[in-house]
Amino acid sequence: MSWCSTLQLEEAMINAWPALQQTLLQGWVLRFSRGMGTRTNCIVPLYPCGAPSAAGNLERRIRRCENLYARARLQTAFKISSTPGAVHPADLDQVLARRGYLQQQLTRVLTITLDAPALLPGQFRLLPLDQWLPLYSRLTGLPEPARALHEMILKNIHGECGFAAWYSGTPARPVACALCVVDGRIAGLYDIFTDPDHRGEGVGRQLVSSLLNWASNQGAAGAYLQVDPQNSAAEALYTRLGFAPAYRYWYRVAP
């Protein structure tokens, strides 16, 4: 992964999926989004504090986070990376475990280096957000309250966004969708979903390949995506496309 570091990827993830509210606390990024997924309702301990962090100061910081998330009626959750040096302080995971925080949502980050091929023609289409979101909601069964929050997050993205769909059949209709966010030289893939009736037809592979080509043409040097280790079918698909494991992360969630 010579085109970026774990720190750069984590920053790109924060930018690609912005929280509705965000604040900094001595190097920690606190994210709040009314409970819409752990990703935007967690603490990312990304940067070292300016001064050495004594045990007492660390405990006070954790308690302050717990109070802030309790005020927002949210469980306190910390995002922990497996990459050495990407969590501050380094023993935070162990400290949280001793406080009873549970490890949840283990996730693999996969990355790929991009070339600059041409876009695939035909069934690949980029849509405006007001057409893409109803498609995503229909395919995934996203309920209306979640759709409203999802739209707020998507509208807050400052990077270049590719809201993509793959069409199939006669007449052609959308059977898969995905989102790509280009943040400088880093592209992130999100919301990848294929209609269950069209799985096994190569639709997901063609959609992701086309979206990677689009990202390359936007100037991205590489791309990442996040996958549940238990979703072996998805991981096998991305491996065939050329993605390779970069690191893992998980959440430590207050009991």
C-alpha positions in Angstrom: 0.0 0.0 0.0 2.7 2.5 -1.1 0.2 5.1 -2.3 -1.1 5.9 1.2 -0.8 5.2 4.9 -3.3 3.9 7.5 -3.6 7.5 8.9 -4.4 8.8 5.4 -7.0 6.1 4.9 -8.6 6.8 8.2 -8.8 10.5 7.4 -10.3 9.7 4.0 -12.9 7.5 5.7 -13.9 10.3 8.0 -14.2 12.7 5.0 -16.0 10.2 2.8 -18.7 9.4 5.4 -19.1 12.6 7.4 -20.9 12.7 10.7 -23.7 15.2 11.2 -21.7 16.6 14.2 -18.1 16.3 15.0 -15.7 17.6 17.7 -12.1 17.1 18.7 -10.9 16.1 22.1 -7.1 16.0 22.6 -6.4 14.2 19.3 -9.6 12.1 19.4 -12.3 12.7 16.7 -15.8 12.5 18.3 -18.6 11.8 15.7 -22.3 12.1 16.3 -25.1 11.3 13.8 -28.3 10.5 15.8 -27.4 6.8 16.0 -27.2 6.2 12.2 -24.7 3.4 12.3 -21.6 3.0 14.5 -19.3 4.5 11.8 -20.6 8.0 12.3 -21.4 7.7 16.0 -18.0 6.8 17.5 -14.7 8.1 18.7 -11.7 7.8 16.4 -8.5 8.1 18.5 -6.5 9.1 15.5 -3.9 11.6 16.6 -1.5 11.8 19.6 -2.2 14.3 22.3 0.4 17.1 22.4 1.5 16.2 25.9 2.2 12.7 27.3 -1.1 11.1 28.4 -1.0 10.1 32.0 -3.3 7.3 33.2 -5.5 9.8 35.1 -5.8 12.1 32.2 -6.8 9.1 29.9 -9.5 8.1 32.4 -10.9 11.6 32.5 -11.0 11.8 28.7 -12.9 8.5 28.5 -15.4 9.6 31.2 -15.9 12.9 29.3 -16.6 11.0 26.1 -19.1 8.8 28.0 -20.9 11.9 29.3 -21.0 13.5 25.9 -22.4 10.3 24.2 -24.9 9.8 27.1 -26.1 13.3 26.6 -26.7 12.5 22.9 -28.5 9.2 24.0 -25.8 7.1 22.3 -23.6 4.2 23.4 -20.0 5.2 23.7 -17.9 3.5 21.0 -14.3 3.7 20.1 -12.9 2.7 16.6 -9.7 0.7 17.1 -7.3 0.0 14.3 -4.9 -3.1 14.1 -2.1 -1.0 12.7 0.6 -0.2 15.2 0.8 3.6 15.8 -2.7 4.2 14.5 -4.4 4.4 17.9 -3.5 6.9 20.6 -2.6 6.0 23.2 -1.3 2.6 22.1 -2.9 0.7 25.0 -6.4 2.2 24.6 -7.9 -1.1 23.5 -6.7 -2.8 26.6 -7.8 0.0 28.8 -11.3 0.0 27.3 -11.5 -3.8 27.7 -10.7 -3.5 31.4 -13.5 -1.0 31.7 -15.9 -3.6 30.3 -16.1 -2.3 26.7 -17.1 -5.1 24.3 -15.4 -5.8 20.9 -17.9 -5.6 18.1 -18.1 -5.3 14.3 -14.7 -6.6 13.2 -14.0 -5.2 9.7 -11.3 -5.7 7.1 -10.1 -2.8 5.0 -9.1 -3.9 1.5 -7.1 -1.7 -0.9 -6.1 -1.7 -4.5 -3.8 0.4 -6.7 -5.5 2.0 -9.6 -4.3 2.4 -13.2 -6.0 4.7 -15.7 -8.2 2.6 -18.0 -11.2 3.9 -19.9 -14.7 3.6 -18.5 -16.6 0.4 -19.4 -19.5 1.3 -21.8 -23.0 0.2 -21.6 -24.9 -0.7 -18.5 -22.8 1.4 -16.1 -24.4 4.8 -15.3 -23.8 7.7 -12.9 -26.9 9.1 -11.4 -27.7 12.3 -9.5 -28.3 11.8 -5.8 -32.0 12.4 -6.0 -32.3 9.4 -8.4 -29.7 7.2 -6.8 -30.9 7.3 -3.2 -34.5 6.0 -4.0 -32.8 3.2 -6.0 -30.5 2.3 -3.1 -33.5 2.5 -0.6 -35.6 0.2 -2.8 -32.9 -2.4 -3.3 -31.9 -2.5 0.4 -35.3 -1.9 1.9 -34.0 1.2 3.8 -36.8 2.6 5.9 -37.8 6.2 5.6 -36.4 7.5 8.8 -33.0 6.0 8.0 -33.2 7.2 4.4 -33.6 10.8 5.6 -30.5 10.6 7.8 -28.6 8.8 5.0 -29.4 11.6 2.7 -28.1 14.2 5.2 -24.8 12.3 5.4 -24.5 12.0 1.6 -25.2 15.7 1.1 -22.4 16.6 3.6 -19.7 14.8 1.6 -17.2 17.3 0.2 -15.3 14.9 -2.1 -16.1 14.0 -5.6 -19.0 11.5 -5.5 -19.9 8.9 -8.1 -23.4 7.6 -7.4 -23.4 4.6 -9.7 -25.9 2.0 -10.9 -25.7 -1.1 -13.1 -28.5 -1.7 -15.6 -29.6 -5.1 -16.9 -32.4 -6.6 -19.0 -34.7 -5.4 -21.8 -35.8 -2.8 -21.1 -32.8 -2.0 -19.0 -33.5 -1.5 -15.3 -31.1 -0.9 -12.4 -30.2 -4.0 -10.5 -27.1 -2.9 -8.5 -25.8 0.3 -7.0 -22.7 1.6 -5.3 -21.1 4.9 -4.2 -17.5 6.0 -4.7 -16.0 9.1 -3.0 -12.7 10.5 -4.3 -10.8 12.4 -1.6 -7.6 13.6 -3.3 -5.7 10.5 -4.5 -7.8 8.1 -2.4 -11.1 6.6 -3.5 -13.5 4.9 -1.1 -16.3 2.5 -2.1 -19.5 2.4 -0.1 -23.1 1.2 -0.3 -22.4 -1.6 -2.7 -25.5 -3.7 -3.2 -26.9 -6.1 -5.8 -30.5 -7.2 -6.2 -30.6 -10.7 -4.8 -32.4 -11.9 -8.0 -29.3 -10.9 -10.0 -26.5 -12.2 -7.8 -24.1 -14.7 -9.4 -24.4 -12.9 -12.8 -21.2 -10.9 -12.5 -23.2 -7.7 -11.9 -21.3 -6.6 -8.7 -17.9 -7.3 -10.4 -18.8 -5.2 -13.4 -20.2 -2.4 -11.3 -17.2 -2.1 -9.0 -14.7 -2.4 -11.9 -16.5 0.4 -13.7 -16.6 2.6 -10.6 -12.8 2.0 -10.0 -12.2 3.1 -13.6 -14.2 6.2 -13.0 -12.2 6.9 -9.8 -9.0 6.5 -11.6 -10.1 9.0 -14.2 -10.8 11.4 -11.3 -7.2 11.2 -10.3 -7.3 8.6 -7.6 -4.1 6.5 -7.2 -5.8 3.8 -5.1 -9.1 2.7 -3.6 -10.3 1.1 -0.4 -13.4 -0.7 0.8 -14.5 -2.2 4.0 -15.9 -5.8 4.3 -17.2 -8.0 7.1 -14.8 -11.0 7.5 -17.9 -13.3 7.7 -19.0 -12.2 4.2 -16.7 -14.6 2.4 -18.5 -14.2 -1.0 -17.9 -10.4 -1.0 -14.3 -10.8 0.0 -13.7 -13.4 -2.7 -15.2 -11.0 -5.3 -13.0 -8.1 -4.2 -9.9 -10.4 -4.1 -10.6 -11.4 -7.7 -10.8 -7.7 -8.6 -7.3 -7.2 -7.2 -8.0 -5.9 -3.7 -5.7 -7.0 -0.9 -6.0 -6.8 2.9 -4.5 -3.7 4.4 -5.5 -3.8 8.1 -8.5 -4.5 10.4 -10.5 -2.4 12.8 -13.2 -3.0 15.3 -15.3 -1.1 17.8 -15.0 -1.1 21.6 -18.6 -0.4 22.7 -19.6 0.5 26.3 -21.7 -2.2 27.9 
